[in-house]
Amino acid sequence: MTALRPRGAALEGTDSTVLVRQPGPQELHPRRTRGRRRALELTLAIGIPVALVGLYQLATSQRWIDPRLYPTLDEMGRNTRDLWNSGQLWDAIYISCKRALIGFLFGAGGGAIVGYLMGASRLLRAALEPTLSMLYTVPKLALLPVFLTIFGFGERAIYVLIAVTVFFFVWISTMAAVMSVAVGYREAASTFGAGRWQMFRHVLLPGALPQVFVGLRIAASVSILVLVGVEFVIGSSGLGYLINQGRNLLLLGQAYVCIVIVAVIGYLFMALVRLIGRLLMPWAPEDNAIGPQ
Amino acid sequence: MKADRLRLTRLGGVVAAAIAVVIGLAACSSSGTGGGGGGPSASPAVIVPVAGCGAAAHTDPTDRSNNRTIARCSSGAPAPQKLLQPHTVVIAGASKGEYSAPVLLGMAKGEFAKENLTVKFVQMPSSDATVQLASGKVDAALAAPYVSFTNGVASGLDLKLTLANYSPQYGGDATKPQSGLWVRRADFADPQKPDLAQLKGKRICNTLGNGTVSVYWMQKAVQAAGISLKDVTWSALQPADCVTALQQGAVSAAYLLDPFWTQIKNQTDKYALAAVQPNEPNGAILYGPNLLEKHRDVGEAFARAYIRTINTYLGPGYHQNATVVNDLAQEIGVEPSAITNGYELKFEWEWRSGILDDIQKTYLELGTQKAAVIPEDKLVDRSFYNQAVGYNGK
C-alpha cells in the first residue's frame, strides 16, 4: 500500500519494517514508460549488431585488419548482388531452409513423443535413458559416413542427420518438462477423476509446454548448425556448400555473405518457434529476459 | 522513480551516440582497395655454377612433351650452404603422402638440417594454407596452383610458385590404371566404350569441386568428346567418400587420387579410367612473403635441400631402394607395401611454362576465377631453383 508523503519524513507511529513508496512513472504514466522502455530495447537490439558491423567496416577500411583476407562491406555487397543475380543465392537459401525444416520437424516430432512417454513413465525412462544418453554424446557429424552408406548420398541422409541431432535436444527438454510438472497438480487432477487423456490435455501438456518450447528453440538453431556442417562435407548445394566453396576458391566475400545469411536464418527460425510458442501458450509468462515481468 | 527514468534515458542516449559515432566513422572512411602485395622480390644474388649440376640441371620450360627429359643433378648436389643462423620453416600440406617425399624424406635424412633449417610440416586444407601463407603464419605450402592461389594473387596476396613437385609415371596414358578420372560403365549407353559426352548433366566427384588444378586436363578430355565441364554437376567429397559415391552410383565419374583408385582398379568390368594427368607437374611448392622477401636466403636454402633430396634419394628406381621406401613409409605412417604397390612418381623441381595459362583459362570458363588470366611471371618465380642449380639463363 502506498502513501503520499514527503521524502525523508518518517511516518509517526509506523512500524520501521513498513516500506512506503511514492508512485513512480510506471504507475503515473504506464503507457509512456512502457513505450520508452520498448524504444530502448529496440535500439539496443538493432543498434548493437549495427555497431558491430560498423566496427568491422571501420577495421577493414582503416586496415586494422587486412582487407585482402577480410573483405570490406562493399565487396560483400557486390558478392551478394552477383550471387543473387546468378540465382545461386536463392537456390542455396531455399534448399538449406528446406533441409533444416524437414529435419527439424521429424526430429522435434520424434523427440517430443519419446520425451513425453519417457517423462510420464518411470519404467520406460529406466529402460531407455541410459542408451539414449550414450547415443546423445556421439558427435552426429561423425555418424555422417554411416548415414551416407545406409541412405546414400542424396537428401535423405541430410534429413536423417539433422533429425537425429534435433531429436536429442527435444527429447531431453520434453522429458524434463513432463517430469517437472508438480505432483500436486497430478494428484489434484486424479482427485477430480481425470482420465489419461484429460491428465495429458489439461495438466501435463500445459505444464510442460513452456519448457518444451525452450528445447525447440535450441533445437531450431542446432538444426542450422548441423545443416551447415553437413553441407560442408557433402557439398554440392546449399549455404554450407557456398561457404565452403568460398573458402576453397578464396572467394572470401562469398563465404562471409553466406555466413551472415546463415546467422539471419538461424535467428528467424528461432523467432518463428518462439512466436508459435507465444500463440500456443498465452498463459505462459513472457520469457524475454529484458522485458518487464 | 525519477532516478530510474533518468538513468534509462542517459543509457539510451549514450548507446545511441556510440552507435552513431561508429556508423559515422565507418561511412566517412574510404574503403581500402585490395592493395598490391609486397614489392617485387629482391633480386637474387649473382648466380654461380654449382658442382654436380651441369647442363642437365636445366631444361627448356616450354617443353611439355610426353617424352621430355627431367632436370637432374648428381646425387648430393647442390651442396648445402649452411645458413649463419638456424631458422625454422613451417610448411603446410593437405596430407602426408608419397607426393610429399621431397619434404618428408628431406626432413628424415637431415637434408634441411644441413642448411641449418628445421622444417615443420603441418596438415591443413589447401585453401586454408593459402590464407595462412599470405598472412605469414606458414612459410611455404606443398599444394598446387588451385584457384584459391590465382584468386589470392589477383587480390594482391604475395604468393609465388617456386618449385614443382612430381609428374605421374604414365602421364597422359589412360591405358595404365592410375590416379585419374574414373567412370562408371553402367552410366553409359555403351558400357564397353564409355563416351564422355554422356557425362553431360551427370555428377563428377572430387575433393575440391571445380577449383582444382585437374580441371584443365579433364576439360580437354570432355571437350574432345564435345561437352564442357560446365555441363556437369560437381560433388565435393573426401577421397574415400568419392570411391563410395562412385560405387553406389551417386556420381557417374570421380577423380580418384592415390591410393584410393587402387580400391577399384581390379573391377575393370564396372569402372574405366577415362582421363589422366599429362606428363607434367600439377603440384608445387608455394612460397609466401616470409620466404619470397623477408628471408630470401632461407627460401634459397629450402630450395637447395628440396632439390638435393630429389637428386639423392628420389631418382628413377627409388621404389627399389628399401631404405628410402622404409624411411618414407615411416614418415607417411603407412606400410612400405602401400608405396611400392603403386607406380613411382617422377619428382622434379622445374615448373613447365604454359600450364598455368591452361589452368586459368579453364578456371575462367568454369567461373571460379574472377580475374583475367594472370601472366606467369606474376605467379611463378624460377629464380630459387635456378639459383640452387647454378643456371643463369645462358
Interface residues (C-beta under 8 A of the other chain):
Chain A: Q22 G24 P25 T33 R36 R37 A39 L40 T43 L44 G47 I48 V50 A51 G54 L55 Q57 L58 T60 S61 Q62 R63 D66 P67 R68 L69 T72 L73 D74 P145 L148 T149 G152 F153 G154 V233 I234 G235 S236 Y241 N244 Q245 R247 N248 L249 L250 L251
Chain B: M1 K2 D4 R5 L8 T9 L11 G12 V15 A16 A18 I19 V22 I23 L25 A26 S29 S30 S31 G32 T33 G34 G35 P125 S126 S127 D128 T130 V131 A134 S135 Y146 V147 S148 F149 N151 G152 S155 G156 L157 R203 L208 G209 G211 T233 W234 S235 A236 L237 Q238 D241 T244 A245 Q248 A250 V251 T368 K370
